[in-house]
Amino acid sequence: MLKRSAEADLDAFLESDEKKCLVIRGARQVGKTYLVREAGRKRTGWSFIEVNFLEQPQLKDIFSGSLDIAALLLNFSVMLPSARFVPGKTLLLLDEIQECPEAVTSLKFWAEDGRFRVVATGSMLGIDYKRPSSYPVGAIRYLDMYPLGFREFLWAEGVDESAIEAIRGFFMRREPVPRAVHEQMLKYLKLYMIVGGMPDVVNRLVETGDIREVDKRQREILSDYRYDIAHYASPDIKIKAEKCYFSLPRQLSKANHKFQYSVVEKGSTKRKYGSSIDWLEQADLVTACASVSKIEFPLDSFADSNSVRLYPLDTGLLLGMFDYSVKMALMNDGTEESPVILQAKGGIYEALVADILTKNGHRNLYFYKNDTTAIEIEFLIQSDAGIVPIEVKAGNNRSRSLDRILKKNQAMTGYKLIDGNVGVSDRKVSIPLYMAMFL
């Protein structure tokens, strides 16, 4: 069983007195259903009831009439006789709930009743697809779930949490990590970059240790995503959304990683493809990183939605879109790097950092690029301390852009992510790429 950080959030919900229902949102195959099943399995004396609207479409009829809880319980007793509803000790899982709009509406009534813990999971819940006639505003708590983040990947590889916290200590104290530990962490990071965090893919790695098996599973998931786009997107968007999504390797292999519609289709513009990008973002398949004209708070006020960089949900899926030789070149520590790898490496490392930051909870990412002054900062995030500039270096080259930004903004601390060790120069903190999990 893979340990997930969302497990603590789900346990807190189930053990609370809150009457609201919980909706776990996330892309396909990120582990939502498994998480809830495990929560039901480990609760001694509880009744666990699972309804999957994709696998058991006939169970939609339970919700086809009155949504009064008494009526729903009667329908369950007839259509799913094994279901036992025990007040205070029942976990009802409504899986793939986006397939049954009436079940979405029913969450309001389950919350008002309050006797049973109801958790709904589903993919593409941010999409206007089979919209319910009445959305249960105020009756729902949300939990966003992603593929495994780097910390969770380390757990899967057998790294103890105490070891991770010890490494965090070096980050907090701004001290170099012991060489042996540092080199091992870089190896874990490179493996994570290639494998990513899709649970099935990580399990394949743990079980077989074979990168070819990992690659095979990644490509199967990408085929599933291709099907999802065709299934959920409206007819006027589906082909364009698919083209945009699978253009990501080419987009990130360019010298300028800004998303360009002409890469998708020669001569194309935002007018034709812009809605497709919005759809992919709402579906949690990509993370959009918007350009800002100024590095000032709040960043959103200076963001340009017409100038974005797109990163996939998971770095492993990005590598799955490349030829298998790209994985091998990255695994070989650059000893056999082809021209393709040299060109794509910067974009891959950017995607890796975007992956880690997004899974850390940074839903809004920004970048700054000024062609006149030749200043470029790969990521800008906002925290309680203000704006944090982050420069990403696949090696350990000079960081002229970050130096100039920090010189101009005297109250700002910036981070340079490198494959080297921890170092401090005034307000510029150089940290190993794997320490992005602490940002």
C-alpha positions in Angstrom: 0.0 0.0 0.0 1.3 3.4 -1.0 1.2 6.0 1.9 -0.6 9.2 0.9 -0.6 12.5 2.6 -4.3 12.9 1.8 -5.0 10.0 4.1 -4.7 12.3 7.2 -7.1 14.8 5.6 -9.7 12.0 5.0 -9.3 10.6 8.5 -9.8 14.0 10.0 -13.0 14.4 8.0 -14.4 11.0 9.0 -13.6 11.5 12.7 -15.0 15.1 12.8 -18.6 16.1 13.8 -19.0 18.0 10.6 -22.1 17.0 8.7 -20.9 18.1 5.3 -20.1 15.6 2.5 -16.5 15.4 1.2 -15.8 15.6 -2.5 -12.3 14.4 -3.5 -11.4 16.0 -6.8 -8.6 15.0 -9.1 -7.6 13.6 -12.5 -8.1 10.0 -13.4 -6.0 7.3 -11.7 -4.4 9.4 -9.0 -5.6 7.1 -6.2 -8.9 8.7 -5.0 -11.0 5.5 -4.9 -8.2 3.4 -3.3 -7.8 6.0 -0.6 -11.4 5.9 0.4 -11.6 2.1 0.3 -8.6 1.8 2.6 -10.3 4.3 5.0 -13.4 2.0 5.1 -11.3 -1.2 5.4 -9.4 0.0 8.5 -12.5 1.2 10.4 -13.5 -1.7 12.6 -17.2 -2.0 13.1 -18.1 0.4 10.3 -20.2 -0.3 7.3 -18.6 0.5 4.0 -20.8 1.0 0.9 -19.4 1.7 -2.5 -21.3 2.8 -5.6 -19.3 3.2 -8.8 -21.5 4.9 -11.4 -19.2 3.9 -14.3 -19.0 0.2 -13.4 -22.6 -0.1 -12.1 -24.6 2.4 -14.2 -27.8 0.7 -13.2 -27.3 2.1 -9.7 -28.0 5.6 -11.0 -31.7 4.6 -10.6 -31.3 4.8 -6.9 -31.2 8.6 -7.4 -33.8 8.9 -10.2 -36.7 9.8 -8.0 -37.1 11.6 -4.7 -33.8 12.5 -3.0 -35.2 12.4 0.5 -32.9 10.3 2.5 -35.7 7.9 3.6 -36.5 7.3 -0.1 -32.8 6.8 -1.0 -32.4 4.3 1.9 -35.4 2.4 0.6 -33.9 2.4 -2.9 -30.6 1.1 -1.6 -32.3 -1.7 0.3 -34.0 -2.9 -3.0 -31.2 -2.3 -5.5 -28.2 -3.0 -3.3 -29.5 -5.4 -0.5 -26.0 -5.9 1.0 -25.7 -2.2 1.9 -26.1 -1.6 5.7 -26.6 2.0 6.8 -25.5 2.3 10.5 -26.0 5.8 12.0 -22.6 7.2 13.0 -20.7 4.3 11.6 -21.3 4.2 7.8 -19.0 5.4 5.0 -20.8 5.7 1.7 -18.5 6.1 -1.3 -20.1 7.6 -4.4 -17.4 6.9 -7.0 -17.2 8.6 -10.4 -20.1 10.8 -9.2 -19.8 13.1 -12.3 -21.6 10.3 -14.2 -24.8 10.8 -12.1 -25.9 14.5 -11.7 -28.7 13.5 -9.4 -26.2 11.9 -7.0 -24.3 15.2 -6.9 -27.6 17.0 -6.0 -28.3 14.4 -3.3 -25.2 15.5 -1.4 -27.2 18.4 0.0 -29.7 15.9 1.6 -27.1 13.6 2.9 -25.4 16.6 4.6 -28.7 17.8 6.1 -29.5 14.3 7.4 -26.0 14.0 9.0 -26.2 10.4 10.1 -23.8 8.9 7.6 -20.3 9.9 6.3 -20.6 10.4 2.5 -17.5 10.8 0.3 -17.8 11.4 -3.4 -14.9 11.0 -5.8 -14.7 11.8 -9.5 -12.6 12.9 -12.4 -13.2 16.0 -14.5 -15.4 17.5 -11.7 -14.3 21.0 -12.8 -15.8 20.5 -16.2 -19.3 21.6 -17.2 -20.3 18.1 -18.0 -23.7 16.6 -17.2 -24.2 19.6 -14.8 -26.7 18.7 -12.0 -29.9 20.7 -11.9 -29.2 21.8 -8.4 -25.6 22.0 -7.1 -25.3 21.4 -3.3 -23.6 24.7 -2.4 -22.7 24.8 1.3 -23.0 21.1 1.8 -19.6 20.1 0.6 -16.0 20.1 1.7 -13.4 19.6 -1.1 -10.1 17.7 -1.1 -7.9 18.1 -4.1 -5.8 15.0 -4.9 -2.8 14.7 -7.1 -0.5 11.9 -8.1 2.2 11.2 -5.5 4.4 14.1 -4.7 8.2 13.8 -4.3 7.8 13.3 -0.5 5.2 10.5 -1.1 7.5 9.0 -3.7 10.3 8.8 -1.1 8.0 7.0 1.3 7.3 4.5 -1.5 11.0 4.0 -1.9 11.3 3.2 1.8 12.7 6.6 2.9 11.6 7.2 6.5 9.8 10.5 7.3 12.4 11.2 10.0 15.1 11.1 7.3 13.1 13.6 5.2 12.7 15.9 8.3 16.5 15.7 8.9 17.1 16.9 5.4 14.5 19.7 6.0 16.7 20.7 8.9 19.6 21.4 6.5 17.3 23.5 4.4 16.1 25.5 7.4 19.6 26.0 8.7 21.0 26.8 5.3 23.7 24.1 5.7 25.1 21.7 3.1 23.7 18.2 3.2 26.3 15.5 3.8 27.7 14.3 0.5 26.5 10.7 0.6 22.9 11.8 1.5 23.0 14.6 -1.1 24.0 12.2 -3.9 21.4 9.6 -3.0 18.7 12.3 -2.9 19.7 13.4 -6.4 19.3 9.8 -7.6 15.8 9.6 -6.0 14.9 12.9 -7.7 16.1 11.8 -11.1 14.1 8.6 -10.6 11.0 10.6 -9.6 11.4 12.8 -12.7 11.3 9.8 -14.9 8.7 7.7 -13.0 6.5 10.5 -11.7 3.8 9.9 -9.1 0.9 8.1 -10.8 0.1 5.3 -8.2 0.0 2.5 -10.7 3.3 3.6 -12.2 5.0 3.8 -8.8 3.7 0.4 -7.8 5.1 -1.0 -11.1 8.5 0.4 -10.2 8.3 -0.9 -6.6 7.2 -4.4 -7.8 9.5 -4.8 -10.8 12.3 -2.2 -10.6 12.0 -2.2 -14.4 11.9 1.2 -16.2 10.5 -0.4 -19.3 7.5 -1.7 -17.3 7.2 1.9 -15.9 7.3 3.3 -19.4 4.6 0.8 -20.6 2.2 1.7 -17.8 2.7 5.5 -18.4 1.8 5.0 -22.0 -1.3 3.1 -21.1 -2.4 5.9 -18.8 -1.8 8.5 -21.5 -4.0 6.4 -23.8 -6.7 6.5 -21.0 -6.3 10.3 -20.9 -6.8 10.5 -24.6 -10.0 8.6 -24.2 -11.1 10.8 -21.3 -10.6 13.9 -23.5 -12.7 12.4 -26.2 -15.4 11.3 -23.7 -15.7 14.4 -21.6 -14.8 17.3 -23.8 -17.5 18.9 -26.0 -17.4 18.1 -29.7 -15.9 21.5 -30.6 -13.1 21.1 -28.1 -12.0 17.4 -27.9 -9.7 17.2 -30.9 -8.1 20.6 -30.2 -7.6 19.7 -26.5 -6.0 16.4 -27.4 -3.6 18.2 -29.8 -2.7 20.8 -27.2 -2.1 18.2 -24.5 0.1 15.9 -26.6 2.1 18.9 -27.9 3.6 19.5 -24.4 6.9 17.7 -25.2 7.5 19.9 -28.3 6.4 23.0 -26.3 8.9 22.4 -23.5 11.7 21.4 -25.9 11.8 24.9 -27.5 14.3 27.5 -26.3 11.4 29.6 -25.2 9.0 27.4 -23.2 6.0 29.7 -23.6 3.0 27.7 -25.0 2.7 28.5 -28.7 -0.4 27.6 -30.6 1.6 27.5 -33.8 3.4 24.4 -32.4 0.0 22.7 -32.1 -0.9 23.6 -35.7 0.9 25.9 -38.1 -0.7 29.3 -38.2 -3.0 28.7 -35.2 -4.0 31.3 -32.6 -5.5 31.5 -29.2 -8.9 32.3 -30.8 -9.0 28.7 -32.1 -7.2 26.8 -29.3 -7.6 29.0 -26.2 -10.7 27.3 -24.9 -8.9 23.9 -25.2 -6.2 25.1 -22.8 -8.9 26.3 -20.3 -10.5 22.9 -20.5 -7.3 21.0 -19.9 -6.5 23.2 -16.9 -10.0 22.7 -15.4 -9.7 19.0 -15.9 -6.5 19.0 -13.8 -4.4 17.6 -16.7 -2.1 20.6 -16.9 -0.8 23.4 -14.7 -0.7 26.9 -16.3 2.1 29.2 -15.3 1.3 32.8 -16.4 3.7 35.5 -17.3 3.7 38.7 -15.2 4.7 42.1 -16.4 6.0 43.1 -12.9 7.3 41.3 -9.9 5.0 43.0 -7.5 2.3 41.9 -5.0 -0.3 40.7 -5.9 1.2 38.8 -8.9 -2.3 38.1 -10.3 -2.8 41.8 -11.0 0.1 41.7 -13.4 -0.5 38.3 -15.0 -1.0 37.9 -18.7 -3.3 35.0 -19.6 -2.2 35.2 -23.2 1.3 34.3 -22.3 1.6 31.1 -20.4 3.7 28.0 -19.9 1.9 24.7 -19.6 3.2 21.8 -17.5 1.6 18.4 -17.3 -0.1 17.1 -14.1 2.8 14.7 -13.6 6.4 14.8 -14.8 6.4 11.0 -15.4 3.5 11.4 -17.9 5.5 14.1 -19.7 8.4 11.6 -20.0 5.9 9.1 -21.2 5.1 11.3 -24.2 8.8 11.3 -25.2 10.6 8.5 -26.9 11.9 5.8 -24.4 15.5 6.9 -25.3 14.9 10.1 -23.5 14.4 8.2 -20.2 17.6 6.3 -20.8 19.6 9.4 -21.5 18.4 11.0 -18.3 19.1 7.8 -16.3 22.7 7.7 -17.7 23.5 11.0 -16.0 24.2 12.8 -19.3 26.9 10.4 -20.4 25.0 9.6 -23.6 23.0 12.7 -24.1 21.6 13.2 -27.6 20.9 16.6 -29.2 17.2 16.0 -28.4 18.0 15.6 -24.7 20.2 18.7 -24.6 17.4 20.7 -26.1 14.6 19.3 -24.0 16.5 19.0 -20.6 15.7 22.6 -19.4 12.0 22.2 -20.1 11.9 18.8 -18.4 13.6 20.2 -15.2 11.1 23.1 -15.2 8.3 20.6 -15.5 9.8 18.7 -12.5 9.8 21.8 -10.3 6.3 22.8 -11.4 5.2 19.2 -10.5 6.7 19.5 -7.0 5.4 23.1 -6.4 1.9 22.2 -7.5 1.7 19.1 -5.4 2.9 21.3 -2.5 -0.3 23.3 -2.8 0.9 26.2 -5.0 -2.1 26.3 -7.4 -1.0 29.7 -8.9 2.4 29.7 -10.5 3.9 32.7 -12.4 7.1 33.4 -14.4 8.8 36.6 -15.5 10.7 37.1 -18.8 11.9 40.4 -20.1 13.6 40.2 -23.5 14.9 43.7 -23.3 16.9 43.3 -20.1 17.4 39.5 -20.6 16.0 38.7 -17.2 14.1 35.5 -16.8 12.8 33.9 -13.6 11.3 30.5 -14.1 8.8 30.6 -11.2 7.3 33.1 -8.8 5.2 32.0 -5.9 3.4 34.0 -3.2 3.8 33.2 0.5 3.1 34.9 3.8 6.5 36.4 3.5 5.7 37.9 0.1 6.9 37.0 -3.4 9.5 34.3 -3.7 11.5 34.1 -7.0 12.8 30.7 -8.0 15.4 30.1 -10.7 15.9 26.6 -12.0 19.2 25.4 -13.2 19.7 21.8 -14.6 23.4 22.3 -13.6 24.9 25.0 -11.4 25.4 27.9 -13.8 25.4 31.6 -12.8 22.1 33.1 -11.9 22.4 36.6 -13.3 18.6 37.1 -13.5 18.0 36.2 -9.9 20.9 38.4 -8.8 19.4 41.4 -10.6 15.9 40.8 -9.3 17.2 40.5 -5.7 19.3 43.7 -6.1 16.2 45.6 -7.1 14.0 44.1 -4.4 15.9 44.5 -1.2 13.3 42.8 1.0 13.1 39.6 -1.1 14.7 36.2 -0.6 15.2 34.1 -3.7 16.0 30.5 -4.4 18.3 29.0 -7.0 17.5 25.3 -7.6 20.6 23.4 -8.7 22.0 19.9 -8.7 24.7 21.1 -6.3 24.5 21.5 -2.5 23.2 24.3 -0.2 24.8 27.7 -0.3 24.0 31.2 0.7 25.0 34.5 -0.9 23.3 37.4 0.9 19.5 36.9 0.1 20.1 34.3 -2.6 19.8 30.7 -1.3 21.1 28.0 -3.6 19.5 24.6 -2.8 19.5 21.2 -4.4 16.5 20.6 -6.7 15.1 18.0 -4.4 14.6 20.7 -1.7 11.8 22.2 -3.8 9.6 20.0 -1.7 10.2 22.3 1.2 9.1 25.5 -0.6 
